[in-house]
Amino acid sequence: MIKEFRLPDLGEGLTESEILSWKVAVGDTVSLNQVIAEVETAKAVVELPSPFAGVIKELHEQPGSVVEVGKPIVSFEVADDAGASPAQAPGAFSPGMGEAAPPEAPSAAETPKREPNLVGYGAVVEGSGRPTRRPRNFAPVEASGNLAPVVEPARPADVQVGHVQVGHVQPAERPRSTPPVRKLAKDLGVDLAQVHGTGPGGLITREDVQDFAGHEGEPAAPPAGPVPVAGGTRPGERETRTPIKGVRKLTAAAMVQSAFTAPHATEFLTVDVTPSLELLAKLKNSREFSGIRLTPLTLAAKAVLVAVRRNPALNSRWDQDNQEIVTFNYVNLGIAAATPRGLMVPNIKDADAMALPQLAQALTALAETARAGKTQPADLSDGTISITNIGVFGIDAGTPILNPGEAAILGLGAVRTMPWEYKGEVALRQVLTLSLSFDHRLVDGEQGSRFLADVGAILAEPGMVLTMV
């Protein structure tokens, strides 16, 4: 029997995801919970496990496609007794499977036990029911028994990924291409129906269009050198358009929400951190920190955790719906990270309970995971206060925008060797500037100033921690 797997919402309440790559091909035999694809949500790259054990019959979407939650992405051929779910009613959607639900929900006594998987729950026993969920607006798609061509992950050089309309099944006879390629074909006067696609699954690439145009006597690429403003300039040759999606789309929405919801106030403090850097040098040579990466961010993070304990207003949230201020008795410390996918702020859960070696290891793991593009959605939610290290870019100070839902964010500037007053004389010292932005609904100027002064005092003289804990 043929079973379809519909794109699940991954528990984030998101409406769409982009297929980055398939880990399987048509004809492959897969087991339950085997990773079959990588998808990119607005928050993270997520590995998608198989809800069935069977044979891949058809891949409905290509790498680069933006797919609406609830839309079929792959069909399986499973045995009749393989534990697959019963026939589905179109319109309903199960959070674990991305499938349609039966017309009637089972009673509590009839609810079967399901096998958990990475995105929810796997297949149920044949003939049993499953919980229902609010219907979603997508058209049912019948399972097809036709074999689809083997799909390999798209290479950046081969395909330019554009926005793909979701919720719309394109006719099979329409040439397969992406919006940027269709626009290029239109600009060059090329009929895509006459172009042979060399991309994955017959996808028409930009190079295919340019090659066809060149063979027809049309220019295959814009002329070298400056393009004149007048005299036959084709639209779009002087600009590049990038679809707003994924992390960029989420970041933009979050920053707008934060900037125009929370009244930001920013304070600055320049600190002589020479003692902190000397302490780091000693710790690196100690047995307790052997093999552990230590940076100024490590000590700054610890300073923030100590200062939060003395100034809890900085670790709170404004609950608009209930008209309450929620003060957290734990710290999920967010660290802003520039990744190939854009800006992210993953957080270290219960960072306040960690000793310095544990904190240093957690910071290293967080950075490595973010750079590898493997940050999970759970690591990007429920942060309580954040740090952004703009000093790594050579920047001295800035006005950070709050991560939505948080009361404060601390910016670390670059460490500079500067003339500084030291023991009544001028000496060259290691100096950095701290930039603290906070939500003035939650944090008064006095509270923000005391917090910033505490962080500065610890970095200027690490021994001050003994007087604060």
C-alpha positions as CSV (number, residue, x, y, z in Angstrom):
1,M,0.0,0.0,0.0
2,I,1.1,3.6,-0.6
3,K,1.4,6.0,2.3
4,E,2.1,9.7,2.1
5,F,4.2,11.7,4.6
6,R,3.1,15.3,4.9
7,L,5.4,18.0,6.1
8,P,4.9,18.3,9.9
9,D,5.0,21.6,11.8
10,L,7.9,20.3,13.9
11,G,6.3,21.6,17.1
12,E,7.2,25.3,16.4
13,G,3.8,26.5,15.0
14,L,5.6,27.4,11.7
15,T,3.6,27.4,8.4
16,E,6.4,26.3,5.9
17,S,9.8,24.9,5.6
18,E,12.4,24.6,2.9
19,I,13.7,21.2,1.7
20,L,17.5,21.5,1.9
21,S,18.4,17.9,0.8
22,W,17.1,14.4,0.5
23,K,19.0,11.7,2.3
24,V,17.2,9.0,0.3
25,A,16.2,8.3,-3.3
26,V,13.4,6.6,-5.0
27,G,13.7,2.8,-4.5
28,D,15.6,3.0,-1.3
29,T,14.4,0.9,1.6
30,V,14.1,2.8,4.9
31,S,13.4,1.9,8.5
32,L,11.3,3.7,11.0
33,N,12.9,6.9,12.3
34,Q,15.7,6.8,9.7
35,V,16.6,10.4,8.6
36,I,15.2,10.9,5.1
37,A,15.7,14.7,4.6
38,E,17.1,17.9,6.0
39,V,14.6,20.8,6.2
40,E,15.2,24.4,7.1
41,T,12.6,26.2,9.2
42,A,12.6,29.8,10.1
43,K,14.7,28.9,13.1
44,A,17.0,26.0,12.4
45,V,18.0,23.1,10.1
46,V,16.1,20.0,11.2
47,E,16.6,16.3,10.3
48,L,13.4,14.7,9.3
49,P,12.9,11.1,10.3
50,S,10.8,8.5,8.4
51,P,7.4,7.7,9.9
52,F,7.3,4.4,8.1
53,A,9.4,1.4,7.3
54,G,9.2,0.7,3.6
55,V,10.4,1.6,0.2
56,I,10.6,5.2,-1.1
57,K,8.0,5.4,-3.9
58,E,8.1,9.1,-4.8
59,L,9.7,12.3,-3.7
60,H,7.1,15.1,-4.3
61,E,9.4,18.1,-3.7
62,Q,12.9,19.0,-4.9
63,P,15.7,20.5,-2.8
64,G,15.2,24.2,-2.6
65,S,11.4,24.0,-2.6
66,V,9.5,25.9,0.1
67,V,6.8,23.6,1.3
68,E,3.6,24.5,3.2
69,V,3.0,22.5,6.4
70,G,0.7,19.6,5.6
71,K,1.7,19.2,2.0
72,P,2.9,15.7,0.9
73,I,6.6,15.5,0.5
74,V,7.3,11.8,0.0
75,S,5.3,8.6,-0.6
76,F,6.2,5.2,0.8
77,E,5.3,1.7,-0.3
78,V,4.6,-0.3,2.9
79,A,3.4,-3.7,3.7
80,D,-0.3,-4.0,4.6
81,D,0.7,-5.3,8.0
82,A,3.6,-2.9,8.6
83,G,1.9,-1.0,11.3
84,A,0.8,1.9,9.0
85,S,-2.0,4.1,10.0
86,P,-5.5,3.6,8.5
87,A,-7.0,5.6,5.7
88,Q,-6.8,9.3,6.2
89,A,-9.5,11.9,5.8
90,P,-8.3,14.9,3.9
91,G,-8.1,18.2,5.7
92,A,-7.0,17.2,9.1
93,F,-3.3,17.1,10.2
94,S,-1.3,15.2,12.8
95,P,1.6,17.0,14.4
96,G,3.8,14.0,14.6
97,M,3.3,12.5,11.1
98,G,2.2,15.4,8.9
99,E,-0.7,13.1,7.8
100,A,-4.4,13.6,7.6
101,A,-6.5,12.3,10.5
102,P,-9.5,9.9,10.5
103,P,-13.1,11.3,10.4
104,E,-13.8,10.4,14.0
105,A,-11.4,10.6,17.0
106,P,-11.0,7.5,19.1
107,S,-12.0,7.4,22.8
108,A,-9.4,7.6,25.4
109,A,-9.6,3.8,26.0
110,E,-9.1,3.2,22.3
111,T,-6.1,5.5,21.8
112,P,-3.2,3.3,20.6
113,K,0.3,3.5,21.8
114,R,2.6,5.1,19.2
115,E,6.3,4.8,18.6
116,P,8.0,8.1,19.3
117,N,10.3,9.6,16.6
118,L,12.3,12.8,16.2
119,V,9.3,15.0,15.1
120,G,6.5,13.5,17.2
121,Y,5.1,10.0,16.9
122,G,5.4,7.3,14.4
123,A,2.9,4.9,12.8
124,V,0.0,3.4,14.8
125,V,-1.3,-0.2,14.6
126,E,-3.5,-0.9,11.6
127,G,-7.2,-0.3,12.3
128,S,-6.6,2.0,15.3
129,G,-7.4,5.6,15.5
130,R,-5.3,8.7,16.2
131,P,-5.9,12.1,17.8
132,T,-7.4,14.7,15.6
133,R,-6.3,18.2,15.1
134,R,-7.7,21.5,13.7
135,P,-8.0,21.2,9.9
136,R,-5.5,23.1,7.8
137,N,-6.3,24.7,4.5
138,F,-4.5,22.5,2.0
139,A,-5.9,20.5,-0.9
140,P,-5.6,16.7,-0.6
141,V,-3.1,15.1,-2.9
142,E,-3.6,11.6,-4.0
143,A,-0.8,9.2,-3.6
144,S,0.8,8.3,-6.9
145,G,2.2,4.9,-7.8
146,N,4.4,6.3,-10.5
147,L,8.1,6.2,-10.0
148,A,9.8,9.6,-9.7
149,P,13.4,10.2,-11.0
150,V,16.2,9.8,-8.4
151,V,16.8,13.1,-6.8
152,E,20.3,14.1,-5.6
153,P,20.8,17.1,-3.3
154,A,21.1,20.3,-5.3
155,R,24.5,22.0,-5.5
156,P,24.7,25.8,-5.1
157,A,26.5,26.2,-8.4
158,D,23.8,24.3,-10.2
159,V,20.5,25.8,-8.9
160,Q,19.6,29.2,-7.8
161,V,16.9,28.7,-5.2
162,G,14.0,31.1,-5.3
163,H,10.6,31.3,-3.7
164,V,8.4,28.4,-4.6
165,Q,4.6,29.0,-4.3
166,V,3.2,26.6,-1.7
167,G,-0.2,25.0,-1.6
168,H,-0.3,24.8,-5.5
169,V,0.5,21.7,-7.5
170,Q,2.0,22.6,-10.8
171,P,0.9,20.7,-13.9
172,A,3.3,17.9,-14.9
173,E,3.7,19.3,-18.4
174,R,5.1,22.7,-17.1
175,P,8.9,22.9,-17.4
176,R,10.5,22.5,-14.0
177,S,12.5,25.6,-13.0
178,T,12.8,28.2,-10.2
179,P,11.4,31.7,-10.3
180,P,14.9,33.4,-10.9
181,V,15.5,31.0,-13.9
182,R,12.0,31.7,-15.3
183,K,12.7,35.5,-15.0
184,L,16.0,35.0,-16.8
185,A,14.3,33.0,-19.6
186,K,11.8,35.8,-20.0
187,D,14.5,38.5,-20.2
188,L,16.4,36.5,-22.8
189,G,13.2,35.6,-24.7
190,V,13.7,31.8,-24.2
191,D,10.8,29.4,-24.2
192,L,11.5,27.0,-21.3
193,A,9.4,24.3,-23.0
194,Q,12.3,24.0,-25.5
195,V,15.1,23.8,-22.9
196,H,16.5,20.5,-21.7
197,G,17.0,20.6,-17.9
198,T,20.3,19.2,-16.6
199,G,19.6,19.8,-12.9
200,P,18.4,17.3,-10.4
201,G,15.3,15.4,-11.7
202,G,15.4,17.4,-14.9
203,L,15.3,20.8,-13.3
204,I,16.1,23.7,-15.7
205,T,19.1,25.7,-14.4
206,R,20.4,29.1,-15.1
207,E,23.2,27.7,-17.2
208,D,20.7,25.7,-19.3
209,V,18.9,28.9,-20.2
210,Q,22.1,30.8,-21.0
211,D,23.4,28.0,-23.1
212,F,20.1,27.8,-25.1
213,A,20.1,31.5,-25.5
214,G,23.7,31.5,-26.8
215,H,22.9,28.8,-29.3
216,E,20.0,30.9,-30.6
217,G,22.2,33.9,-31.2
218,E,21.2,35.7,-28.0
219,P,23.8,36.8,-25.4
220,A,24.4,34.1,-22.9
221,A,25.4,36.5,-20.1
222,P,25.5,40.2,-19.4
223,P,28.4,42.0,-21.2
224,A,31.5,42.6,-19.1
225,G,32.2,46.0,-17.7
226,P,29.8,48.8,-16.7
227,V,26.2,48.4,-18.0
228,P,24.9,51.7,-19.5
229,V,21.7,53.1,-17.9
230,A,20.1,53.6,-21.3
231,G,20.4,51.9,-24.7
232,G,18.7,48.5,-24.2
233,T,19.5,47.7,-20.6
234,R,17.3,44.7,-19.6
235,P,15.4,44.9,-16.3
236,G,17.1,43.2,-13.4
237,E,20.7,43.2,-14.8
238,R,21.8,45.9,-12.4
239,E,20.4,44.4,-9.2
240,T,20.3,41.1,-7.3
241,R,17.1,40.0,-5.6
242,T,17.2,37.5,-2.7
243,P,14.0,35.9,-1.4
244,I,13.2,36.8,2.2
245,K,12.8,33.5,3.9
246,G,14.2,31.3,6.6
247,V,16.4,32.9,9.3
248,R,16.5,36.2,7.6
249,K,12.7,36.4,7.5
250,L,12.4,35.5,11.2
251,T,15.2,37.8,12.3
252,A,13.6,40.8,10.5
253,A,10.2,40.1,12.0
254,A,11.7,39.6,15.5
255,M,13.8,42.8,15.3
256,V,10.8,44.9,14.2
257,Q,8.7,43.5,16.9
258,S,11.4,44.1,19.5
259,A,12.3,47.6,18.4
260,F,8.7,48.9,18.2
261,T,7.3,47.0,21.3
262,A,9.9,47.3,24.0
263,P,11.2,50.8,24.8
264,H,14.9,50.4,24.5
265,A,17.4,52.2,26.7
266,T,21.2,51.8,26.2
267,E,24.1,52.5,28.6
268,F,27.8,52.2,28.0
269,L,30.7,51.5,30.4
270,T,34.4,51.3,29.4
271,V,36.5,49.0,31.6
272,D,40.1,48.1,32.1
273,V,40.0,44.3,31.7
274,T,43.8,43.7,32.0
275,P,43.3,41.6,35.2
276,S,40.7,39.4,33.5
277,L,43.0,38.7,30.6
278,E,45.8,37.9,33.0
279,L,43.4,35.5,34.8
280,L,42.6,33.8,31.5
281,A,46.3,33.2,30.8
282,K,46.7,31.6,34.2
283,L,43.6,29.4,33.8
284,K,44.7,28.2,30.4
285,N,47.9,26.8,32.0
286,S,46.1,25.1,34.8
287,R,45.2,21.4,35.0
288,E,41.5,22.1,35.7
289,F,41.1,23.9,32.3
290,S,43.3,21.6,30.2
291,G,41.7,21.2,26.8
292,I,39.0,23.8,27.5
293,R,38.8,26.8,25.3
294,L,38.7,30.1,27.3
295,T,38.0,33.5,25.9
296,P,37.0,36.9,27.2
297,L,33.5,35.9,26.4
298,T,33.7,33.1,28.9
299,L,34.5,35.5,31.8
300,A,32.0,38.0,30.5
301,A,29.3,35.3,30.5
302,K,30.1,34.4,34.1
303,A,30.1,38.0,35.1
304,V,26.6,38.4,33.6
305,L,25.3,35.3,35.5
306,V,26.7,36.7,38.8
307,A,25.3,40.2,38.2
308,V,21.8,38.8,37.3
309,R,21.6,37.2,40.7
310,R,22.1,40.6,42.3
311,N,19.8,42.4,39.8
312,P,17.0,40.0,38.9
313,A,15.0,42.6,37.0
314,L,17.4,42.1,34.1
315,N,16.2,38.5,33.9
316,S,12.5,39.0,33.4
317,R,9.8,39.1,30.8
318,W,6.8,41.4,30.1
319,D,3.6,39.3,29.9
320,Q,1.2,41.6,28.0
321,D,-1.7,39.1,28.0
322,N,-1.8,38.7,31.7
323,Q,-0.4,42.1,32.6
324,E,2.3,40.6,34.7
325,I,6.1,40.9,35.0
326,V,7.6,37.4,35.0
327,T,10.9,37.1,36.8
328,F,12.9,34.0,36.1
329,N,14.6,32.1,38.8
330,Y,17.0,30.5,36.3
331,V,19.1,31.9,33.5
332,N,19.0,30.6,29.9
333,L,21.9,32.6,28.6
334,G,21.6,33.5,24.9
335,I,24.7,34.1,22.8
336,A,24.2,36.0,19.5
337,A,25.9,34.0,16.7
338,A,26.6,35.0,13.1
339,T,26.1,31.8,11.0
340,P,26.0,31.0,7.3
341,R,22.2,31.0,7.7
342,G,22.1,34.4,9.3
343,L,21.9,35.8,12.9
344,M,20.8,33.3,15.6
345,V,20.7,33.6,19.4
346,P,20.9,30.0,20.7
347,N,20.9,29.8,24.5
348,I,22.6,27.7,27.2
349,K,19.9,26.3,29.4
350,D,20.3,26.8,33.2
351,A,23.7,28.5,32.6
352,D,23.5,29.9,36.2
353,A,23.9,26.4,37.6
354,M,27.2,25.8,35.7
355,A,30.7,26.2,37.1
356,L,33.2,28.1,34.9
357,P,34.6,24.9,33.2
358,Q,31.1,23.7,32.3
359,L,30.2,27.2,31.0
360,A,33.3,27.4,28.8
361,Q,32.5,23.9,27.3
362,A,28.9,24.9,26.7
363,L,29.9,28.1,24.9
364,T,32.3,26.2,22.7
365,A,29.7,23.6,21.8
366,L,27.1,26.3,21.1
367,A,29.5,28.1,18.7
368,E,30.5,24.9,16.9
369,T,26.9,23.8,16.5
370,A,25.8,27.2,15.2
371,R,28.7,27.4,12.7
372,A,27.8,23.9,11.4
373,G,24.2,24.9,10.9
374,K,23.0,22.2,13.3
375,T,21.3,24.4,16.0
376,Q,18.0,22.9,16.9
377,P,14.8,24.9,17.5
378,A,14.7,24.1,21.2
379,D,18.1,25.8,21.6
380,L,16.7,29.0,20.1
381,S,13.7,29.3,22.4
382,D,13.1,30.3,26.0
383,G,16.2,32.5,26.4
384,T,16.0,34.9,29.4
385,I,19.0,37.3,28.8
386,S,21.6,37.6,26.0
387,I,25.1,38.6,25.1
388,T,26.3,39.8,21.7
389,N,30.1,39.8,21.1
390,I,30.6,42.6,18.5
391,G,34.2,42.9,19.5
392,V,35.1,39.9,17.3
393,F,34.4,42.3,14.3
394,G,36.7,45.0,15.7
395,I,33.7,47.1,16.9
396,D,34.0,49.1,20.1
397,A,30.4,49.7,21.1
398,G,26.8,49.6,19.7
399,T,23.2,49.7,20.7
400,P,22.0,46.1,20.6
401,I,18.4,45.3,20.0
402,L,16.7,43.0,22.5
403,N,16.0,39.5,21.7
404,P,12.1,39.5,21.7
405,G,10.8,38.5,25.1
406,E,14.0,39.3,27.0
407,A,14.6,42.3,29.3
408,A,18.3,42.9,28.5
409,I,21.2,42.2,26.1
410,L,24.9,43.0,26.8
411,G,27.2,43.9,23.9
412,L,31.0,43.2,24.3
413,G,33.3,45.5,22.4
414,A,36.8,44.9,21.1
415,V,39.7,44.7,23.6
416,R,42.0,47.6,22.8
417,T,45.5,48.5,24.1
418,M,45.0,52.1,25.3
419,P,46.5,54.7,27.6
420,W,44.6,54.3,30.9
421,E,44.9,55.7,34.4
422,Y,46.4,53.0,36.6
423,K,47.6,53.5,40.2
424,G,47.8,57.2,39.8
425,E,49.8,57.1,36.5
426,V,49.1,56.6,32.8
427,A,49.9,53.2,31.5
428,L,49.0,51.0,28.5
429,R,46.1,48.7,29.6
430,Q,43.7,46.3,27.9
431,V,40.3,48.1,27.7
432,L,36.9,47.2,26.3
433,T,33.5,48.9,26.2
434,L,30.3,47.3,27.5
435,S,27.0,48.2,25.8
436,L,23.8,47.3,27.7
437,S,20.3,47.6,26.2
438,F,17.3,47.0,28.3
439,D,13.5,47.1,28.2
440,H,12.6,50.2,30.2
441,R,9.2,48.8,31.0
442,L,10.9,46.1,33.1
443,V,14.2,47.7,34.1
444,D,14.6,51.1,35.7
445,G,17.7,53.2,35.0
446,E,19.0,52.5,38.4
447,Q,18.6,48.7,38.0
448,G,20.3,48.7,34.6
449,S,23.1,50.9,35.9
450,R,23.8,48.6,38.9
451,F,23.8,45.5,36.7
452,L,26.3,47.1,34.2
453,A,28.5,48.3,37.1
454,D,28.5,44.8,38.6
455,V,29.6,43.2,35.3
456,G,32.2,45.9,34.8
457,A,33.6,45.5,38.4
458,I,34.0,41.7,37.9
459,L,35.8,42.1,34.6
460,A,38.0,44.9,36.0
461,E,38.9,42.8,39.1
462,P,37.7,39.1,39.0
463,G,38.3,38.8,42.7
464,M,35.2,41.0,43.2
465,V,33.1,37.9,42.6
466,L,33.9,36.8,46.2
467,T,32.1,39.9,47.5
468,M,29.0,39.3,45.3
469,V,28.1,35.6,45.8
